[in-house]
C-alpha cells in the first residue's frame, strides 16, 4: 500500500508533499499498470478531471502534462 496518494483539494502527495502524482507514485503506477497502458491513461484522465475542478487556477496544459504527459 502506497502512502503517495493525493491530498485534495491541493492535489499534493500525502507521502512526500510534492505535486501529485509525484515521481514515486509515477513509478508505482507504471509498475502497477505495466501491461495496461490504456487503463493507466483512463485512470489518470479521471484524476485529471477531478483535479481540474479543484485547481481551476492552474493552466490546463500544466495539468495535462502533470497527469498524462509523463505516461508517453
N, C-alpha and C positions, 0 to 999 in steps of 0.2 A: 504494500500500500504506500503510495507516494504522499509526501507532505507538500508537494508542489502543486497545490490546487489554487484556483483563482479566488481571490477575496474581492467580492463585489461591494460597492459599485466602482471602485477604483481599478479593478482588474489587475491587482498586484498579486504576486506569488506568495502564498502562505508559508512556503519553505525558505525563501531567500529574499523576499520583499522586492524583487525585480519586477519588470513588466511581465505579465502572464501572456502567453506561455514563455517561461524563462528557458535558458539553454538546457538546464537539467530536464525540465518537462518535455522539451522538444526531443531530446534523446530518448526519453522514456516512451513518448508517443511513437517515434519512429520504430522502436523495438516492438511495441505493442501491436502496431498496425503494419508490421513488416511485409506481410503478404496481402495487405488490403489497402492500397494507397487511396482508392476511391472512397472507402469507408472513412479513412483519416480525413480526407478533404471534406466530406459531408459533416463529420463531427465538428471540425474546426469552423466550417461555414456557419453551422448553427450557433457556435460560440461567438462568432463574429457578429451575427445578427443581434444577439443579446448585448454584446459589448457596445455596439453602435448606439444602442438606446441609452446606455449608461454614460458613454463617453462621446456625447454629441459634439463636444468642443474639439475633439481630435480629428484631424483631416482623414478623410476616407481612405486615401492612398496609404497613409501610415498604418491604419487598422488592417487594411488588406494585406500589406506585407507582413505585419506582425502576426496575423493569424493564419494566412495562407501562403504568402510568397515564399517562405522558407522551405516549403514542402517540395518544391520543384527539384 
